[in-house]
Amino acid sequence: MEDQKLKNLSRHVLRNCDISDACHAGFYSICGLALRLRDLYKWEKQLPPWEERDSSEILDWIEAKETRWEAFAEDEYEPLYLDGKTFDPFDTDGINAVLEPHRLYYGAGYAHSLKPTFFLAVIETKSRSNGCDIFILGRELARDLLTIPAMAQNGSVVLRRESANLFLWDKLFYIKKSGRFALDYGLQQLGIGANDPAVLRRHLPEIYEAVKDTYVYHELGELRDATFDRQRWREMIAAFPFSPVEFIARALKDILADTNRFGPLNHIVQNRQAAGLALYVAFMDGLIKEFFPEINIAFQEFVKSGDWRTIEQAARAGYRNAEEHTRLIVDIYHDGLRRDDLEWVESEIQKRLLGKYARKS
């Protein structure tokens, strides 16, 4: 693709990114927005994940970004123009049919709380696994606030290497105390002896190699699992944005993806990827950790025995429990629709699930 055409395309995608960010930035907490802006700043300035700039420089950039957003807050998403044709910005099939021969990939969809998200990147490799195309993307030419390491789109799986490295660095740098044992074990498996920022910077490529399969197979697992009907799941997310119901639904969907036979835990077990297992456990947090305690217990046993059967058993148990919880919240949601009472749905789901784990703690 000619340089000028590529610049024009990137500019149009970035404009839609700005519109989405302008409309949805207010949904995040101050801390959550600051972390997302920091990643966006690093991408825009082409900084490595670990590099931090002077706070005054970043604050000036944020002020300029917010001023730019104000100009787009009321705008509609604009179409993309390629080869003399006009495409809806969510027509990823049509757009990629034009872009893929030029080694470019366009992503568009809905993320947390159905925030529209867009990006444009260079294709590094394309392969096939479990009946799905796998795209590994390199340099991102346009992106929004969201640092998404991988995604499923139109039956394909996309690994965004730049975003994955930013995402991974944050996981490493902000690791919780409860995850440090698993992280140290995973680093040892990679031959990385010390857990400090200088060492992690030097060895980030090896750590990325150890976790990239987890990102890819999570998306494969999500594509293949039919327990949580995707349309029903989307309805629930749309009905309860930024609420405990959304967080519960997302956690259960993630566990189902991770623990089914197409997901990352099965892949890790089959390929005896001890480092990948350790990093999976180290980075677990939030409701996923609450709803899937079996894997942490199994990991502790695995470190002592090296017996992969404990991980297989934990994955099966995690899947059964997530399946049970999913059916429960879907039934509650259906009851709420019949009652025409979504407040009751939210209250009942929290009571039946979050209350259960609160009583255990």
ABEGO torsion letter per residue (X at the ends): XBAAAAAAAAAAAAAAAAAAAAAAAAABBAAAAAAAAAAAAAAAAGBBAABBBBAAAAAAAAAAAAAAAAAAAABBBBBBBBGGBBBBAABAAAAAAAAAAAGBBBBBEBBBGGBBBBBBBBBABBBBBGGBBBBBBBBBABBBABBBABBBBGGBBBBBAAAAAAAAAAAAAABBAAAAAAAAAAAAAAGBABBBAAAAAAAAAAAAAAAAAAAAAAAAAAAABAABBAAAAAAAAAABBGBAAAAAAAAAAAAAAAABAABAAAAAAAAGBAAAAAAAAAABBEAAAAABAAAAAAAAAAAAAGBAAAAAAAAAAAAAAAAAAAAAAAAAAAAAAAAGBAAAAAAAAAAAAAAAAAAAX
